[in-house]
Amino acid sequence: MSGVPRATGPARGPLAALDGVPGLRGTLVRSALAALAQAAGLVLLAAGLAHAVGRAAGYAEGAVLPPLAAAAAGAALRAGAGAVGDLLAARDARRAEEQLRERLLARLAVSPAAVEAAGGAGPAAVLATTRLADLAPGLATYLPALASTLVVPPALLVVLAATDLLSAVLVAVTLPLVPLFMVLVGLTTRDGTTASARALDRIAAHVAELVRGLPVLVGLGRAAEQAHALAELGDAARRRTLATLRLAFLSSLVLELIATLSVALVAVTAGLRLVHGDLPLTVALTALLLAPEAFAPLRALGAAHHANEAATLAAAEARAVLAADDGPAVLTAAGPDDDPRGADVAVRGLAVHHPGRGVPALPPVDLEVRPGELVALAGRSGSGKSTLLAALAGVLPPSATVGGTVSGVPAGAVAWVPQHPRTTGPTVADELRRHAGAEPGVDELVAEAYVVEALARVGASGLAGRACETLSPGELQRVALARALVRVRRGARLLLLDEPTAHLDAAATDRVAAVLASLRGAVTALLVTHDPALATLADRTVELPAPPAAATAAAAEAAPPPSPASPAAPPFPASPAASAPPRSAISAASAAHPAEIADLGGEGRAAGWPRRALLRAVLAGTASSGAGVALTAVSGYLIVRAAEMPPILTLMVAIVGVRFFGIGRALLRWLERMSAHDAALRQAASLRVRVWRALAAQGIAADRTPGTALARVVGDVGLVQDLSVRVLPPALVAGTVTAGTLAAMALLSPAAAAAAAAVLGLAVAGVLAAHRRVDAGAARTEGELRVAALRDATTLLAGAADLRAHGLAARTATVLAAVGRSRGRASATASRAAALGTALIGLGTGVAAVAATAVGASAGVEGPTLAVLALAPLALADPLGGLVGALQRRGALTDAHRRLDAVLTAPVPADPTDPRPAPAPVREVTVASLRAGWPGGPDVLRGLDAAAAADGGWLVVRGPSGSGKSTLLAVLMAALRPRTGRYAMADVDTAHLTGDAVRSRLAWLPQEAHVFSSTIRANLALAAPRGELAGPAGEARMRAALIAAGLGGLLASLPDGLDTPVGAGGTALSGGERRRLAAARAMLADRDVVLLDEPTAHLDPPTAAALVRDLREALAGRVVVCVTHDDAVAAPGDRLVRLGGAGRPAPGAPAVGDRGTPADGTSPFAPVRIAEMVRRRGQNQG
């Protein structure tokens, strides 16, 4: 984590999130003034209704209409002031969020140390989007509540004291208890809130790693098992969050009980004084209406506290990330920048060390490259070639320790082709446009011309409209080279190429060679390649010394096997061990955020469908709101009935009812909130697992873009979690409680109930109109943009290294800032609609009370009954207020479900209805007359016949790009089903086997063999079921596999051995070391059939030959299908299949003899074209 501590809680109190925002004092002053205006309206409303009821009941003189008019004016003032206060608070909170988010995104885009401080690309993106998106709503709720708490209770106490001193004293005595309990509960739940935020980070990091490594998990048959780990993470997050919420909501419960007891005391004491004639009815009613409102701001503050705590924590963590130290960097010195031939680079003593490595990733090296020179870097795998290029490109991981100096590397004028390119654009053309760095409206046409030219030069014009996530590794390499060519056209003077042809066929390699030849003398270039023919294009070759680890490799690989007395097992036994599995952390080299890559075992607590919890929430919410209405109505009845001075015993039922409904409302409200959050968290956990299972079922055909995956699993699932309990339950509660209240009023006075219903109907109609006219889908758009921001931020941060190398990361961050501003505008519109809707509900309930009072008074309704009719509509403000949010959130919830359904219902290969068990053992695999293609596309393979047997050598598949090699592997893994023809394992047609049954018999080493951000041990443990590679026996197997893969020397040089972290994406390993680690993982899988996809990519020839030799020895007796462009892979006895451009055996392909060579004795794989190009160039120069 680069020594950057994560924030553990709010750093500067409740307003820490607004630190640095101009006008904070003005914000609080405006909110306080709005709150005072609301309080004035409340006093006017309460006094008006009290005097109207008193006059109508004959306890005061005067007409009823004037106080009712005053009450209506008070309702209007209260509603209008509340709307203004909400709008002002929302505006200021939105400004705070936007400013902080833009600063954070800009920092994350240019600083890998900041990304690491946030916990990795996934958690960083979640922090900058999803978590900071809660900042504005949290503060918009908290600021008005805080301002109201500061000014409204004192003001109401003054009014109460002037009205009834005893009631004011009772309220004043109990009021200070509320903030005391709030502080105590807040201190208790702060750590729980932090832990809940960490849980979301863990899930984000876990999902990002799983999706990037999906091909590996599919190839090892471990994809479905990861659902257990994801379920465990989700269930742990649910339990931790509920434990925190249980205490947090306890604060509201205590507050409700204190307020209820206080109001009950006011009602009872007022009633007793009324019975004895010591208090006027109008005064008692006014005190009764004002007493609970003194506690209302504190109730609002308590409800907003939890949201503000999470928002403040997010803001504090954002500031910690902003303050993260960038760590050591390469010391650079300026060089001449006016040479048209390119940069003049000088490297002096450059050395790089990674944590946990006993030897340097790059030993001290000196190098000079003259302007316009093309220098090839050669050396064994692990000698530091890629590390040297990464240092020159400025993309070393922040944990690396760097020494030495570099001069002549022009800032922002570097073009880089990495081994494993990362894209950030949706399509290939968009990707190149982004790397062209054109200024909008200035040179876009020029940049477009460069894009078209670059794609044509690398032979990738047909890829322009392709989505980047659908590119094969070879196609991705060509796109990366096209990006570099665009940068050269934009003025880059130093070109860095790291294995640009590792995944390319001969024709594509020739194009790369032609491009390099055309750039000679126009740009300074450093080329890392293990292709001898490509290296001959260089002006000179610099050999980097062999890595120190190689010195011990021979000894490690020649070490005798464990003695018979040793507990270690043979290298690749079939029987499992019975120990606990190794635990591994996804997040970057930090023990602070562990999450399991290996199967955690056990199904975890079943999340299930949360219908019961949701039903409990609706029932509890209905009962709680009903109890609130009953409390208000019974309190009014008690006061007016007491004014009639009846015997005290006749009031006992009402007195008990006040206490019952008051306590019941508090308890039911607590139950409602707990049930609702339990339902939401269970639904989210279930959805995450279902989405992952859907992605695993799609396998290699799934959209594996980290941004898209996080947008679904974290963004959309988070929206469903947040909105599911805020759409249907509030609507049901509002409808049920309102209907029940009006029905009860109709029993007392049908005319008054009809009047109240008419007014409330108009208010609800106004809310609907505001939703259609003012909101007009803004809230829905805001939800969509929120998820889009998470997707784009994740994509940007995952590919930020490539953008940083080209000096474009900061500019790209402005694109995300623009998305944030668009979301802010949508949020502002939605806030206006919400404020208007809330004001209409407040006005409607106030006017409904006035109307019911007026109609009841004119109908001669008795005083106690009239009090019920007057006060009951006021209590409907809370349940009806939920309709505003439910209307706004309905569209966003529907959209989130739609996007998730697209993943859950994506087509997957159909399994047979009556499947057979998988054959065992599998000694032969055959395809006959095979015709296959991808869904919605043409046939890629047509009429293919091939066979591989355990005792017949490897099946080596060759062919140009697009000839169907990857399609053949997909068919063999049952990711695609044959359209016609037959695919059989052990003479069993796979049409009768499920996809899982087929994959249970094979292991796949994909081209892009992802190394998970964990330890060597945890990466190897994925090869087998839980427990099989644990304990001494499992460790012996792991060590044997590493030695067989040529990593014995590396393992011997590591102080922590198998427990050495490999860094995010394996950055602590060289490209060749990552490849060999993946090969060791495939060996450990112990499957009958092994599929190898470019096993020697990124390896130098001696290491590649040694790896193939060791693979043949380790995989002896197994069926092996190897797709490769490497000439040296085929051996005597192999079966060779060359695919043509249409997925058929290449026309005119030479016959294959028993020794794996054509009958005419020539090699079908000789790289003659590059050599001929070099020969012609030499003739031209001569």
Secondary structure, DSSP 8 states (H G I E B T S, - for coil): -TT-----S-SSSTTGGGTT-TTHHHHHHHHHHHHHHHHHHHHHHHHHHHHHHHHHTTSS-S-SHHHHHHHHHHHHHHHHHHHHHHHHHHHHHHHHHHHHHHHHHHHHHH-HHHHHHTTSHHHHHHIIIIIGGGHHHHHHHHHHHHHHHHHHHHHHHHHHHHH-HHHHHHHHHHTTHHHHHHHHHHHHHHHHHHHHHHHHHHHHHHHHHHHHTHHHHHHTT-TTTHHHHHHHHHHHHHHHHHHHHHHHHHHHHHHHHHHHHHHHHHHHHHHHHHHTT-S-HHHHHHHHHHHHHHHHHHHHHHHHHHHHHHHHHHHHHHHHHHT-------EEE------TT---EEEEEEEEE-TT-SS-SEEEEEEEE-TT-EEEEE-STTSSHHHHHHHHHT---TT-EEEEEEE---TT-EEEE-SS----SSBHHHHHHHHHT--TTTSHHHHHHHHHHHHHHTT-GGGTTSBGGG--HHHHHHHHHHHHHHHHHTT--EEEEESTTTT--HHHHHHHHHHHHHTTTTSEEEEE-S-HHHHTTSSEEEE----HHHHTHHHHHT-----TTSS---SS-SS---S-------STT-TTS---SS---S--S----THHHHHHHHHHHHHHHHHHHHHHHHHHHHHHHHHT---GGGGHHHHHHHHHHHHHHHHHHHHHHHHHHHHHHHHHHHHHHHHHHHHHHHGGGS---HHHHHIIIIIIHHHHHHHHHHHHHHHHHHHHHHHHHHHHHHHH-HHHHHHHHHHHHHHHHHHHHHIIIIITTHHHHHHHHHHHHHHHHHHHHHTHHHHHHTT-HHHHHHHHHHHHHHHHHHHHHHHHHHHHHHHHHHHHHHHHHHHHHHHHHHTT--HHHHHHHHHGGGGGHHHHHHHHHHHHHHHHHHHHHHHHHHHHT-------SS-----SS--EEEEEEEEE--TTS--SEEEEEEEEETTS--EEEE--TTSSHHHHHHHHTTSS--SEEEEEETTEEGGGS-HHHHHTTEEEE-SS----SSBHHHHHHTTSSTTTT-HHHHHHHHHHHHHHTT-HHHHHH-TTGGG-B--GGGTTS-HHHHHHHHHHHHHHT--SEEEEESTTTT--HHHHHHHHHHHHHHTTTSEEEEE---TTS--TT-EEEEB-TTSSB-TT---B-TTSSBTTS--TT--HHHHHHHHHHHHHH-
